[in-house]
Amino acid sequence: MAVIGWGITGALVAYQLVQEGVETVLVDKRDVGAGSTATSTALLQYEIDTELHELIGTVREAHAVRSYRLGLEAIDTLERLSGELKDDCGLNGKPASI
């Protein structure tokens, strides 16, 4: 399987494919992480663009809280994955709660 794009999304897709036993290669016309990944703020945030109290009014409390919790879980997963690497990738976590 070929994954095009060597940024954070491509790397995570490739990681998952390899975990599933799929022979995988990453390709990109640029250096690793030199596309939109390099131009982002490099901040991982559990919150989305809509504040929780506003989201509750739009999609109900259970769905809104689930959205925020999934964001927290995603950050925990990235911290775990980076811990499996020989290089810490510069990931520095900060406590968060909702």
LOLUM-770639 format. One line per field, with one value per atom (N, C-alpha, C): residue in one letter; x, y, z. Coordinates in steps of 0.2 Angstrom, whole numbers. Example, Ala and Ser with C-alpha at 12.3 -4.5 7.8 and 13.67 -1.06 7.14 Angstrom:
<sites>
aa: [a, a, a, s, s, s];
X: [66, 62, 66, 64, 68, 64];
Y: [-28, -22, -16, -11, -5, 0];
Z: [39, 39, 39, 35, 36, 39];
</sites>
This chain:
<sites>
aa: [m, m, m, a, a, a, v, v, v, i, i, i, g, g, g, w, w, w, g, g, g, i, i, i, t, t, t, g, g, g, a, a, a, l, l, l, v, v, v, a, a, a, y, y, y, q, q, q, l, l, l, v, v, v, q, q, q, e, e, e, g, g, g, v, v, v, e, e, e, t, t, t, v, v, v, l, l, l, v, v, v, d, d, d, k, k, k, r, r, r, d, d, d, v, v, v, g, g, g, a, a, a, g, g, g, s, s, s, t, t, t, a, a, a, t, t, t, s, s, s, t, t, t, a, a, a, l, l, l, l, l, l, q, q, q, y, y, y, e, e, e, i, i, i, d, d, d, t, t, t, e, e, e, l, l, l, h, h, h, e, e, e, l, l, l, i, i, i, g, g, g, t, t, t, v, v, v, r, r, r, e, e, e, a, a, a, h, h, h, a, a, a, v, v, v, r, r, r, s, s, s, y, y, y, r, r, r, l, l, l, g, g, g, l, l, l, e, e, e, a, a, a, i, i, i, d, d, d, t, t, t, l, l, l, e, e, e, r, r, r, l, l, l, s, s, s, g, g, g, e, e, e, l, l, l, k, k, k, d, d, d, d, d, d, c, c, c, g, g, g, l, l, l, n, n, n, g, g, g, k, k, k, p, p, p, a, a, a, s, s, s, i, i, i];
X: [4, 0, 5, 3, 7, 2, 6, 2, 6, 2, 5, 4, 10, 10, 14, 19, 23, 22, 17, 15, 12, 9, 6, 0, -4, -9, -7, -2, 1, 5, 8, 12, 7, 2, -3, -7, -9, -12, -7, -1, 4, 5, 6, 6, 1, -5, -11, -11, -9, -9, -3, 2, 8, 5, 2, -1, -6, -9, -14, -10, -4, 0, 0, -1, -1, 6, 9, 16, 14, 18, 16, 23, 22, 27, 24, 28, 26, 30, 27, 30, 27, 32, 30, 35, 33, 38, 42, 41, 44, 48, 52, 55, 49, 51, 46, 43, 37, 34, 34, 36, 37, 31, 25, 19, 15, 9, 4, 6, 9, 11, 16, 21, 26, 23, 18, 15, 10, 8, 3, 6, 2, 4, 8, 7, 10, 7, 1, -2, -8, -8, -13, -18, -24, -29, -35, -37, -43, -50, -49, -55, -56, -62, -63, -65, -67, -68, -74, -78, -85, -84, -85, -85, -90, -88, -93, -100, -101, -108, -112, -108, -112, -113, -108, -109, -115, -116, -121, -128, -129, -135, -136, -131, -132, -133, -129, -129, -131, -134, -135, -129, -130, -124, -120, -123, -120, -115, -117, -113, -108, -109, -104, -99, -100, -95, -91, -94, -91, -86, -87, -83, -77, -77, -72, -68, -71, -67, -63, -66, -62, -56, -56, -51, -45, -47, -43, -39, -44, -41, -36, -37, -33, -26, -26, -20, -16, -20, -17, -14, -17, -15, -8, -8, -2, 4, 2, 8, 10, 6, 8, 12, 10, 13, 20, 21, 27, 32, 29, 33, 36, 33, 36, 42, 43, 48, 55, 60, 67, 68, 64, 64, 58, 58, 52, 48, 50, 47, 45, 48, 47, 40, 36, 30, 30, 27, 27, 20, 17, 10, 9, 3, 0, -6, -8, -14, -20, -25, -31, -37, -43, -49, -55, -60, -66, -72];
Y: [-6, 0, 6, 11, 17, 23, 26, 32, 38, 43, 49, 54, 57, 62, 60, 63, 61, 66, 69, 73, 69, 72, 69, 64, 66, 62, 55, 56, 51, 46, 49, 45, 40, 43, 40, 34, 36, 31, 25, 27, 21, 17, 20, 17, 12, 14, 9, 4, 5, 0, -5, -3, -8, -12, -9, -12, -18, -17, -22, -27, -26, -31, -29, -23, -21, -19, -21, -19, -12, -7, 0, 4, 9, 13, 21, 25, 32, 36, 40, 44, 51, 56, 63, 66, 72, 75, 80, 81, 86, 82, 85, 82, 80, 75, 73, 79, 79, 85, 92, 92, 99, 102, 99, 101, 105, 104, 108, 106, 100, 99, 104, 106, 111, 118, 119, 126, 127, 121, 122, 125, 126, 129, 124, 117, 112, 111, 113, 112, 107, 102, 98, 100, 101, 103, 99, 97, 93, 97, 103, 107, 108, 109, 110, 118, 120, 127, 130, 125, 128, 126, 131, 130, 125, 121, 115, 117, 123, 125, 127, 129, 131, 124, 120, 113, 109, 110, 106, 109, 115, 118, 116, 114, 112, 104, 100, 93, 89, 92, 89, 87, 87, 86, 80, 74, 68, 68, 71, 71, 76, 82, 87, 85, 82, 79, 74, 69, 64, 67, 72, 75, 78, 81, 83, 78, 73, 67, 63, 63, 60, 64, 70, 74, 73, 72, 71, 64, 59, 52, 52, 56, 57, 59, 64, 67, 61, 58, 52, 47, 46, 41, 43, 49, 52, 52, 53, 53, 46, 41, 34, 32, 34, 32, 35, 41, 45, 42, 39, 35, 29, 26, 20, 21, 28, 29, 30, 30, 31, 39, 43, 50, 53, 57, 59, 64, 66, 71, 77, 79, 85, 86, 81, 81, 82, 88, 90, 91, 86, 87, 92, 94, 98, 95, 95, 93, 96, 93, 96, 92, 96, 92, 96, 92, 96, 95];
Z: [0, 0, 0, -4, -4, -1, 4, 7, 4, 2, -1, 4, 6, 11, 17, 19, 24, 30, 31, 37, 42, 47, 53, 50, 46, 44, 40, 35, 32, 36, 41, 46, 50, 52, 56, 52, 46, 42, 41, 39, 38, 44, 50, 56, 57, 56, 57, 52, 45, 40, 42, 45, 47, 53, 57, 63, 61, 55, 53, 48, 47, 44, 36, 34, 27, 26, 21, 18, 16, 18, 17, 15, 11, 9, 9, 12, 12, 7, 3, -2, -2, -3, -3, -8, -11, -16, -11, -5, -1, 5, 9, 15, 20, 24, 29, 33, 34, 38, 35, 29, 26, 23, 23, 20, 25, 25, 30, 37, 38, 45, 48, 43, 45, 46, 43, 44, 49, 52, 57, 64, 69, 75, 79, 77, 81, 87, 88, 95, 94, 98, 98, 104, 102, 107, 107, 113, 114, 112, 112, 110, 103, 101, 94, 93, 87, 86, 89, 92, 95, 103, 107, 114, 116, 121, 123, 125, 128, 130, 124, 118, 112, 108, 109, 105, 108, 115, 118, 116, 114, 112, 104, 101, 94, 93, 97, 96, 102, 107, 113, 117, 124, 129, 127, 127, 126, 120, 114, 108, 109, 112, 113, 118, 123, 128, 125, 121, 117, 113, 109, 105, 108, 114, 118, 121, 123, 126, 120, 114, 109, 107, 108, 107, 112, 118, 124, 122, 120, 119, 113, 108, 103, 105, 109, 112, 116, 120, 124, 119, 114, 109, 106, 104, 101, 106, 112, 117, 118, 118, 119, 113, 107, 100, 100, 102, 102, 107, 113, 118, 115, 110, 107, 102, 101, 96, 100, 96, 99, 100, 96, 96, 99, 104, 107, 103, 97, 92, 95, 101, 104, 107, 108, 111, 118, 120, 127, 129, 134, 136, 141, 141, 147, 149, 156, 158, 155, 154, 152, 155, 156, 159, 156, 156, 153, 159];
</sites>
